[in-house]
Structures are given as structure tokens and as C-alpha cells.
Amino acid sequence: MRIYKKAYWLLFLIGSVVLIANLVFLFYPFHIAVQLALAFISIIFYAFIISFFRIPKRIVIPDENLVYSPADGKVVAIEEVFEDEFLKTNCKKISVFMSVFNVHQNRVPVSGRVIYSTHHPGKYLVACHPKSSLKNERNTVVIETSGGQQVLIRQIAGLVVRRIICNLKVGDIVKQGEELGFIMFGSRIDVFLPLPMKIPIRLNEKVKGNITELGHF
């Protein structure tokens, strides 16, 4: 287990605020029980913030016939749709909602070459809202496998912090299990898979990044 390195500055900032707040609590004429309660709450809060940026160690077994989940969370949609941003064809869309308790690192679901990567500004609806896929701030990446299949991954910002980090750019050669990016504090990720595609998961199923299989080519 490690901490997401790009979050160090934020953890330092929040930790400084927590420390200053506890010093104020210490010297303010509160009852000792109140001071201890406030200190305990602030420590629990900071521990939760740290846990949000955790990156668990995952052993990935590469398989060019599988599409792994790019994120931890719950499957909130499995449907056939027309993808009109890049693929311009009917696809199987699988949406994974990440609550604030899930790991928020996003991982590369298939090996291949990045052929498209674009950021879209937008609104900040609750990430589990069906229209968030098209209206919220989002980042879209398309990876083409060695077999010519194109998989579109869309990172969607949530209601709270609203920041998307994507590490991939056009031309990158990527492998299953590598870091795709990070979305902060409650968000959603949509995966558009080519047809025909065998889907082994079900609606409302809990999934884990690069462990749970979303589809079979």
C-alpha cells in the first residue's frame, strides 16, 4: 500500500490546517473533554483523507482477450449505446461509480496504443447521475489493442472536488495494470466496449480495478 504521490501537497496542506486547529483547541478555554473530542475527530478526518489517496498493490495477469475494470466501485449501468465522440458506433457501455470510500486510482484496462485523449469542461452533477457521462467535466481516452479493438474509457468528475488527472497521451504504448490516472472524491468511469462482447458482470456488482473482468473479446 502506498499514497498517490501527486496528493502529497494536498495532504501537507490539510495536515497543516488540522495541526493549527488542534493548537487552537488546546489553548482555547474548552473543557478538557471537548478538547479531546475535537482532537479525536480531526485525527479521524485526516486519516480518512489519507486513506482516500491509497494505492493498493495489485498483481495483474495480462490477457489480451480480457478487459479489466479500470476502477474500484459499483456497476451502475450496463447498456448498449451509440458512442458518438470518437468510436461512432454501437458499443456496450459499463459504468462504475466510485464512492468516497473506494480506491480512486484509475488503471489501464487493456494493453495497446493510445489513439485519442481529450479533456472536456462541463458541469458537476452527482457522478452516479445518468447524464453525468455527457454533461460533467470529463476526460476521454481510447486505447487500440494489438488485435485492432478500440476501447474507450471516460473519466467523469463528481460533485465535490471535481479534479481529473489523466497520465496518458496520444501515442503512448500502455499495458494492463499501469496507472491511467486519478479522480478525486466521488466520481465515475465509463467503459465503452466493441460489439460483440461477452459481459461476465451484473448490474450493482462490486468491482476492483485490474482484478474484475468487465468483458471478453
C-alpha positions, 0 to 999 in steps of 0.5 A, a space after each residue: 500500500 502506498 499514497 498517490 504521490 501527486 496528493 502529497 501537497 494536498 495532504 501537507 496542506 490539510 495536515 497543516 490546517 488540522 495541526 493549527 486547529 488542534 493548537 487552537 483547541 488546546 489553548 482555547 478555554 474548552 473543557 478538557 473533554 471537548 478538547 479531546 473530542 475535537 482532537 479525536 475527530 480531526 485525527 479521524 478526518 485526516 486519516 480518512 483523507 489519507 486513506 482516500 489517496 491509497 494505492 493498493 498493490 495489485 498483481 495483474 495477469 495480462 490477457 489480451 482477450 480480457 478487459 479489466 475494470 479500470 476502477 474500484 466501485 459499483 456497476 451502475 449501468 450496463 447498456 448498449 449505446 451509440 458512442 458518438 465522440 470518437 468510436 461512432 458506433 454501437 458499443 456496450 457501455 459499463 459504468 462504475 461509480 466510485 464512492 468516497 470510500 473506494 480506491 480512486 486510482 484509475 488503471 489501464 484496462 487493456 494493453 495497446 496504443 493510445 489513439 485519442 485523449 481529450 479533456 472536456 469542461 462541463 458541469 458537476 452533477 452527482 457522478 452516479 447521475 445518468 447524464 453525468 457521462 455527457 454533461 460533467 467535466 470529463 476526460 476521454 481516452 481510447 486505447 487500440 489493442 494489438 488485435 485492432 479493438 478500440 476501447 474507450 474509457 471516460 473519466 467523469 468528475 463528481 460533485 465535490 472536488 471535481 479534479 481529473 488527472 489523466 497520465 496518458 497521451 496520444 501515442 503512448 504504448 500502455 499495458 494492463 495494470 499501469 496507472 491511467 490516472 486519478 479522480 478525486 472524491 466521488 466520481 465515475 468511469 465509463 467503459 465503452 466496449 466493441 460489439 460483440 462482447 461477452 459481459 461476465 458482470 451484473 448490474 450493482 456488482 462490486 468491482 476492483 480495478 485490474 482484478 474484475 473482468 468487465 468483458 471478453 473479446 
